[in-house]
Amino acid sequence: MTTEAFIRRWPTGVHKAELIEGVILFTWMSGPFDERDVAAAQLVYPGRVVRLTSEGNLKVHPAA
């Protein structure tokens, strides 16, 4: 993995993490997240729904 990829990918590319009504919101620091980041987050949060927002942030919803 290159240094640039390391800085941009989730979770190392997170600028801020917030908990909003039970949903974790990860905002990006150096470029929007993509489906690779969603796949990584799904491994860390099994059973939860991970979504990519239109702004390129990640949302992790509680397990249903």
Secondary structure per residue as TSV (DSSP state, phi and psi in degrees):
chain	resnum	aa	ss	phi	psi
A	1	M	-	360.0	135.1
A	2	T	-	-79.4	163.4
A	3	T	H	-62.3	-40.6
A	4	E	H	-62.1	-43.4
A	5	A	H	-65.1	-39.0
A	6	F	H	-62.0	-40.1
A	7	I	H	-71.7	-33.8
A	8	R	H	-85.8	-26.1
A	9	R	S	-80.7	156.5
A	10	W	T	-77.5	138.6
A	11	P	T	-94.4	-4.6
A	12	T	T	-73.4	-19.7
A	13	G	T	-91.3	14.2
A	14	V	E	-79.7	129.6
A	15	H	E	-85.4	-44.2
A	16	K	E	-152.2	145.1
A	17	A	E	-121.7	131.2
A	18	E	E	-129.0	149.8
A	19	L	E	-108.9	112.7
A	20	I	E	-122.0	108.7
A	21	E	T	50.3	45.0
A	22	G	T	84.5	-0.7
A	23	V	E	-109.0	127.9
A	24	I	E	-85.1	127.6
A	25	L	E	-113.7	119.9
A	26	F	E	-105.0	119.0
A	27	T	E	-99.1	145.6
A	28	W	E	-83.5	156.9
A	29	M	S	-105.2	-44.5
A	30	S	S	-125.7	19.7
A	31	G	S	150.6	148.9
A	32	P	-	-63.1	149.7
A	33	F	-	-74.7	164.6
A	34	D	-	-139.0	-167.8
A	35	E	H	-62.7	-27.5
A	36	R	H	-63.6	-37.7
A	37	D	H	-71.3	-37.0
A	38	V	H	-60.8	-44.4
A	39	A	H	-62.0	-40.8
A	40	A	H	-65.5	-42.9
A	41	A	H	-65.5	-34.6
A	42	Q	H	-65.2	-30.6
A	43	L	H	-71.5	-33.7
A	44	V	H	-79.8	-33.5
A	45	Y	S	-117.2	68.2
A	46	P	T	-64.8	141.6
A	47	G	T	84.9	-8.1
A	48	R	S	-101.9	159.4
A	49	V	E	-95.3	121.1
A	50	V	E	-107.7	126.3
A	51	R	E	-124.1	148.4
A	52	L	E	-100.0	124.3
A	53	T	-	-82.4	168.4
A	54	S	T	-65.9	-21.0
A	55	E	T	-85.5	-5.3
A	56	G	S	90.2	15.0
A	57	N	-	-92.6	166.6
A	58	L	E	-109.9	137.8
A	59	K	E	-120.3	132.2
A	60	V	E	-115.0	110.5
A	61	H	E	-88.7	151.7
A	62	P	-	-60.8	159.5
A	63	A	-	-64.2	143.9
A	64	A	-	-79.7	360.0
